[in-house]
Amino acid sequence: MSPANAKLPETAMVLAAGLGLRLRPLTDQLPKPLVQVAGISLIDRVLDRLGQAGVKTAVVNLHHKSEMLRAHLEKREKRTAPKIVFSDETDQLMETGGGIAKALPLLGKGPFVVCNSDFIWRDALIDSMAMMAARWNDGEMDALLLIQPTVTAHGYDGRGDFNMAPDGALTRRMDQAVAPFLYAGVQIIHPRLFDNCPKGPFSLNLLFDKAEEEGRLFGVRHEGDWIDVGTLGGLEAAQRLLTEE
């Protein structure tokens, strides 16, 4: 598919099962995806963005205070897309990789989008979802990550996650080193990456490493605002940014 007529996959997974420990005491009372910024919950921001991008179905995994999140999404009457399908992890939290692996029967056989629910991203001049759809190459890659320059990331004080080659190929930063890009929480991924994956809970980082080793991990640079709202400090920064405009 050429960039001119590229389309985003119509199925997505939203990772919403985490405990939200860094947002305590807020998450003692409600699941992290229901925390609001500027009057809109984190989960609604992600789902609305996916719907605007053409995603028809979104699988949402559930664990921490799952009944509250399920009730909220089932009552959301104004959203016409995407359709919400639940992947229940109330018996066992599966972590990021295990959660997606558990939901694979709901996601279909082709590439799908994966979004975290603990960040806010706003595009500058270029639509990031359209850019990812145009860059996706099924024969070349198993995962295409949206990556953010660490120097423009709000609420982030880490060492970065990846280096990126001119063709977009990603490599992990070495221990004790610093890398210029962080994983921004959005990706297109092919289900074949989960072939022979571990049973039970595991981190998606394990599969990023696998894709890197096989030369099939790529990135697209995001231009615009990106805010980590997984901490109280990041949440406050996001609130200021979105309400002062």
N, C-alpha and C positions, 0 to 999 in steps of 0.2 A: 504494500500500500504506500502510495507516495505521500509526502507531507501535505500536499494540497487537499487531499481527500481523507486524511487520517482521521479515525474516530477512536475515542476512548473506549475501552471495554465497558460493556453495559452492566457488568456485575462488579460489586465492590465488597470488601470486608472492612468494618470499622471495629478496631480493637477497643473494647469498652469494659473489660472485665477486671481491670487492675484494682488493687486495694487503695490506691491514692494516699499512701502513707506520708508523702511529703506535703500533702495538703491538710493534714490534721491541724486543728480540730474540725474543719469543715466536713471532711469525709467520715467523721464519726457519725454524722447525721444523714448524709446522703452520698450516693455514688459520685465519684469524680466527674463523670460525663454530665451530671446535672448541675455542677457548679456553673454559675452565670458570670458572664463578663458583659458589661453594658446592657444588662437586661435580657441577654440571650444565652441559653445553656451551651456548653461546649459541644455536646452531641448534636444539637440542632444546627449549630454553625457548620459542622462537618457534613451533615446530611443534606442541608440546603445547598452547600457548595457542590456536592456530588450530583444532586438533582439538576442543578443549573448546567453541569458539564455533560449531561446526557446519560448518567447512570440510571438504569431502570430498577435494579434490585440491589439492596444493601443487606448483607448479613452482619448482624450485631451480636457479639458474644456477651454473655451475662455471667456474673459471679457475685461481686460485692453489692449487697443490697439490690439484688436482681429484680425483686418485685417492684421496687420504686421505678427503676429504669424502664422495665417492661410496660408498666402502667402509663408512664409519661409518653412513650413512643406510640402506644396503642391509641392514646387520646389525641394525638396531634392531628387535627382535622384539616388544617390549612395546607399541609404538604401533599401534593399529588404525586410526587416522585422524590426519591425512589421508594419502591415497595420495601417494607422491612420484614426480614426473616430473622428469627432468633436462633443462636447456637448456645445451648444451655451448658454452662460450666459450673453450676452451683454445687455439684458434688465434688469437683476437683478443679482448681485453677490451673490452666494448662500453659501459662506463659504465652509469649507472643508467637513463637513457632508452633508449639503444640496446639494453641488455639486455632490457628489457621489450618493446621493438619486435620484437626477434628471437624472443621467446617467444610473441608474440600468437597464432600458430596453435595453441598448446597451451592458451591461456587462454579460448578461446571468444568468442562475440559479445556477451555481456552484461557488466555491471560485474563487477569482481573486486577482491580485496583485494591490497594490496602492503605488505610488511613489510621493513624493514631488519633486519639481524641483529647490529647493534653497539650495542644498547641494551637496558635492562630496564625494563619499566613494570609497576606494580602499581596496581590501582584502589582507590579509597577506598570510597565507598558505592554508586557506580553503575558497572555493567559498561560499560567503554568501547566494546567491540565492539557490544553491544546498543544503546548510545546512537548509535553511528555508523549502524547499520542503520536505526534509527528516523528519523534525520535525512536519510538519503539520499533525494534527489528526482531521478529520472532526467530529468525534463523541465527541471529548473532548473540542474543542475550537471554538470560533467564530471569534477571531482575534489573529494573531501571529505577533508580532512586532519585527523588528530588533532593538536592543538597543545597545547603545554605552556607554562604561565607560566614565564618565564625565572627568576623569583625563587625558584621551587621546584624547579628542575632541578639535580640533583647532577652534578658534573663538567663543568659548562658555564660558560664565561667569555666568550661571544660577545655581540654586540649585539642578538641576536634576529633573527627572520626576517620576521614579519608583524604587522600591525595587523588587528583584527577589528571589523567593524561589528556593531550589535545583531542583525542578521539572520544573522550568521555569515559574511558575505562577507569575503574576505581581500584585503589589499593589501600589497605589499612595503614594507619600510621603505626610506626614502630613504638615499642614500649619506651616511655620517657621522652618521646619526641612530640612535636606539635604538628598538627595538620590543619590546612586552611579551611576545610569544609566539615560540616556536621550533617548527619542524616536528618532531614527536615520532617520526617514522619509521613511522607506520601510516596508510594511506589506502584509500579506495574510489575506484576510477578507472574510467572508461568507455573502451573501446577506440577510440571515435571521436576521442578527444583525440589519437591518433597518426596521424590522417589527414594526409597530406602531410608527415610528420615527416622529419627528415634521414636519409640513409642512413649506416650505419656508427655509430661511437661518438658519443654526445652525452649531456649531462646532463639529468636529469628537470626541472631548474629551467627549462629552455627551455619546457617544456610547462606548467609552473606559470604562467609569465609569459603564455603564450598564453591559458590559461584565465582569468587575471585580467583581461586586456584585453577578453575577451568577457563578463565578468561571471559566469563559471561556475566560479569557484574559491571554495570555502567551507571552513569549519573547525568543529570541535567541540572544546571545551575539555576537557582531561583533568584530573581531580581525583585526585591520588594521587602516588605516588613515580615519578620518572623519572630514570634514571641513564645517562649517556653512558659506555659501556664501550669506546669506540674508542681510548682512550688508557690508558697504564699507570696514571696517577693515577685515572682514572675506574674502572678495573678494581679497584684497591685499595679505593676508596670503596664500590663495590658489594659486594665481599667482606666488608667490615666491616658494612655494613648488613644483609646477608642472613644473616650468621653470629652476630650479636650478639643476635638475637631469641630 
